[in-house]
Amino acid sequence: MDTTPNKHGRLKVYLGFAAGVGKTYQMLTDAHELLKRGVDVVIGYIEPHGRKDTIAQSQGLELIPRCKMEYRGSVFEEMDLQAILDRHPEVCVVDELPHTNVPGCTHTKRWECVLELLAAGIDVMTTMNIQHLESLNDQVRDMTGVRVRETIPDWVMKQADEVVMVDLTPRALLNRLERGVVYPPEKAQRAMQNFFKESTLVALREIALRQTAHEVEIRQVTQPESAAETSALPTENQVSGGSDYGGLTDRILVYVTEHPSTAILIRRGRRVADYLQADCFAVFVHSESDFNGLPPAKREAVERHLNFARNLHIETRVLQGEDIVTTLLDFARLHNITQLFMVRPQYSPWEGFIGRNLIHRIVRHAHDMQVTIVAERHPTRRE
């Protein structure tokens, strides 16, 4: 264990593609191995969902009591962040990273609590499923018909020093469901008729495998030779390394408009930028003399999209110019943009003429960069 004062904690993520694959069980198994090696490890929060094997595996590990929060007449139990900071273990086990905390907690999201633990020099082991990654939100919705509400920004995943996929074949997971290992019988039957269809599980597993391979690749490139010597976390079957990139050649620009499908475009641009290890910009261009002079609904929609981009650690700009195409492309060339992303939403007849003309002009004049037009998509309807 590194004893350097004020060191930053290391993050290990156990990644799965669905509930019941064994993420929490594997995390607790590794925690026991740490304990045997004399590492000071505690459970900050686990959610066993009544699963007997998981509950049994948590025995013998110190558990930090949860804090009770009252909200709208009900009492909820949340992870006691301050108690963990006061206890200051070497390693803390924190289940369900995407969880949204009850109003009144120090942070809105559990991943924000984890970042504070890391900043305090505490190593963290945590779990999440692939469908909670923000950049995959639209893809998962199109595949399952379900919009996942609790998401984690991709930049948080980048903070992970180790990513381990806990894998299980879809058929084996369905067998667990049928035996009542994952959920009680009635809930298991509903799950198999909806999100836990075998075809859906196969697709989610494929996404999780691809994402894990990507995490392996970027960390192998940047892994310091002494990485395994700087943490109390186990090094077997792990993916280690930093997240700083260098020698960038690609640069992504996302053209922001007020249309709702811009959110999909921002996620797409962020994901492509991550895979290319490229810088990413989100740019809105207006021809009015004053941004605040835009119609309120349009201004609010643009501000919402720009804030969303900032949350994904995308650099945002608001540009003013009488000619939108010239202004946008001048910015792109000034910043050596190689790929430009635009959305093609559903327009009214008059908007369609203006919108198509704008897209055609950009495609015609952006001959020195790749232009990707992303069509507006609707989620697959499930029977």
LINSUL-V387494 format. One record per backbone hydrogen bond with DSSP energy under -1.0 kcal/mol. CO is the residue of the C=O (numbers start at 1). NH is the residue of the N-H. If there is no record, write none. Layout:
BEGIN
CO & NH
CO & NH
END
This chain:
BEGIN
4 & 7
10 & 124
11 & 161
11 & 162
12 & 126
13 & 164
14 & 128
15 & 166
16 & 130
18 & 21
22 & 26
23 & 27
24 & 28
25 & 29
26 & 30
27 & 31
28 & 32
29 & 33
30 & 34
31 & 35
32 & 36
33 & 37
34 & 39
35 & 38
39 & 41
40 & 90
40 & 91
42 & 93
43 & 64
45 & 95
48 & 51
51 & 55
52 & 56
53 & 57
54 & 58
56 & 59
58 & 61
62 & 43
67 & 78
69 & 76
71 & 74
74 & 71
76 & 69
78 & 67
79 & 81
80 & 84
81 & 85
82 & 86
83 & 87
84 & 88
90 & 123
91 & 42
92 & 125
93 & 44
93 & 45
96 & 99
99 & 110
102 & 105
108 & 101
109 & 113
110 & 114
111 & 115
112 & 116
113 & 117
114 & 118
115 & 119
116 & 120
117 & 122
118 & 9
118 & 121
123 & 92
124 & 12
125 & 94
126 & 14
127 & 97
128 & 16
129 & 132
130 & 133
132 & 152
133 & 136
134 & 137
136 & 140
137 & 141
138 & 142
139 & 143
140 & 144
141 & 145
152 & 134
153 & 156
153 & 157
154 & 158
156 & 159
157 & 160
162 & 13
164 & 15
169 & 173
170 & 174
171 & 175
172 & 176
173 & 177
174 & 178
175 & 179
176 & 181
177 & 180
184 & 188
185 & 189
186 & 190
187 & 191
188 & 192
189 & 193
191 & 194
191 & 196
194 & 197
197 & 201
198 & 202
199 & 203
200 & 204
201 & 205
202 & 206
203 & 207
204 & 208
205 & 209
206 & 210
207 & 211
208 & 212
209 & 213
210 & 214
211 & 215
212 & 216
213 & 217
214 & 218
215 & 219
216 & 220
217 & 221
218 & 222
224 & 227
226 & 229
227 & 230
251 & 338
251 & 339
252 & 281
253 & 341
254 & 283
259 & 262
260 & 263
261 & 265
262 & 266
263 & 267
264 & 268
265 & 269
266 & 270
267 & 271
268 & 272
269 & 273
270 & 274
271 & 275
272 & 276
273 & 278
279 & 252
280 & 315
281 & 254
282 & 317
283 & 256
284 & 319
286 & 321
290 & 293
291 & 294
295 & 299
296 & 300
297 & 301
298 & 302
299 & 303
300 & 304
301 & 305
302 & 306
303 & 307
304 & 308
305 & 309
306 & 310
307 & 311
309 & 314
310 & 313
315 & 282
317 & 284
319 & 286
323 & 327
324 & 328
325 & 329
326 & 330
327 & 331
328 & 332
329 & 333
330 & 334
331 & 335
332 & 337
333 & 336
338 & 370
339 & 253
340 & 372
341 & 255
342 & 374
344 & 376
348 & 352
349 & 353
350 & 354
351 & 355
352 & 356
353 & 357
354 & 358
355 & 359
356 & 360
357 & 361
358 & 362
359 & 363
360 & 364
361 & 365
362 & 366
365 & 367
366 & 369
370 & 340
372 & 342
374 & 344
END
